[in-house]
Amino acid sequence: MRFGLFVPQGWRHDLVGIEPADQWRAMSDLAVYADQGQWESIWVYDHFHTVPVATEEATHEAWTLMAAFAASTSRVRLGQMCTCMGYRNPAYLAKVAATVDIISGGRAEMGIGAGWYEHEWKAYGYGFPTAGKRLARLREGLEIMRQAWTTGTATLDGEHYQVDGAIVRPLPLQQGGPPMWVAGGGEKVTLRIAAEYAKYTNFAGDPETFDAKSELLRQHCADAGTDFDAIIRSANYNTIIAATEAEVSAKIDVIEARVIPYLGEAEAAEFVADYRSGNELGVGTPEQLVERFTDMAARGMGYQIHYFPEAAYDRSGIELFEREVMPALA
């Protein structure tokens, strides 16, 4: 199993109470910590407005952070889970990613998807196209990026994007460009796009859904003539870990109390409801997590990306995960 770590950027109210002038230090310190440790990669989300509701709390921009992390780390790979194709012209995005790849010495990943957060789409003036149109943009954008990163130019007269000899030089350091992570489990279109373009997929990480999506991906690969076994399947996990279940519960209490001033009591309770439900595979003791994730590895999962809600305030969960879970799954 390979492991990535989300760096808090505010999107999930995970920098609240930290002054804006100090938020970069909170993010960069964790990135450097990961860079010096066991994590293969660090990740951010590509969103502009907070969840579960849009508030005026910070949400730092993903690709700006990519460039900053590229310059402030030396080993970890740099990913987004996931870049929304509709938020940037794909030729421009290819240029941005190529620059980040060069700054980082060839450590950029390209997590990419069709996008879903209607509130921020409309707020930023992007409208909110149908799912079919968003997915069509994803396919056209991936073709533009593939051309740009392999030939240095891109030309496409598509339904949604038109580029005519867009020059993307210098090329990324990684041959063929940053590896593509196609995120989402849409059965008819997204997984078919993944079969054609992805080196990695990212979809739901519960056993039943993971098995079902994996089998559909296998079928799409057979139809596309691509190698299913060459695609590394991943999932994201919300992770709260402590030595005992009582300590896990206490950590959730702290998270809930932290967001109450910003969300209100009812919304804060809903915010942590999944953590309390017992349905989150990443919430529990080290022994519980090892058992669950060993099972996921047996099902063919090769990569996990972990989000620790308290990461900007308390690294004890990350450190415990490093000591007792990662070695058992390595």
Secondary structure, DSSP 8 states (H G I E B T S, - for coil): -EEEEE---STTS-STTS-HHHHHHHHHHHHHHHHTSS-SEEEE---SS-SSS--SS----HHHHHHHHHHH-SSSEEEES-EEGGGS-HHHHHHHHHHHHHHHTS-B-EEEE----HHHHHHTT-----HHHHHHHHHHHHHHHHHHHHHSEEEEE-SS-EEEEEE--S--SSTTSS-EEEE---TTTHHHHHHHH-SEEE---SHHHHHHHHHHHHHHHHHHT--GGGSEEEEEEE-EE-SSHHHHHHHHHHHHHHHHHHH-HHHHHHHTHHHHHS--TTEE-HHHHHHHHHHHHHTTEEEEEEE-TTTTT--HHHHHIIIIIHHHH-
